[in-house]
Amino acid sequence: MGKVGQHSTIMLIAAGGDVDARDAWGYTPLQRAATNDLDFAARALLESGASQTSPSGTELKGECARDLAKRLRSFKVLKVIQQFEISKGATLPLGEYQL
């Protein structure tokens, strides 16, 4: 999914798409949004119940969406995740600055 295609996320969710489905490599839509810095898609997925803490990979031993966004410098998605967590009453991890 690209920057333009991310806007179809809402339509896919409305059509009953599984927000925590996994692709052949074990990545969820939110993790893919994090790897591509797709903030619109990330926001739609989080608001629809996608897990930002679920590990990636076929063996579920990889990075979560937050960690992927941090490592890959996907700052727009990291900001969306931070805003979502703060709105739910969570605090940022130690040493992480609010974007």
Stockholm file with secondary structure:
# STOCKHOLM 1.0

chainA/1-99         MGKVGQHSTIMLIAAGGDVDARDAWGYTPLQRAATNDLDFAARALLESGASQTSPSGTELKGECARDLAKRLRSFKVLKVIQQFEISKGATLPLGEYQL
#=GR chainA/1-99 SS CCTTGGGGHHHHHHTTCCTTCCCTTSCCHHHHHHHHTCHHHHHHHHHTTCCSSCCCTTTTCSCCHHHHHHHTTCHHHHHHHHHHHHHTTCCCCTTCCCC
#=GC SS_cons        CCTTGGGGHHHHHHTTCCTTCCCTTSCCHHHHHHHHTCHHHHHHHHHTTCCSSCCCTTTTCSCCHHHHHHHTTCHHHHHHHHHHHHHTTCCCCTTCCCC
//
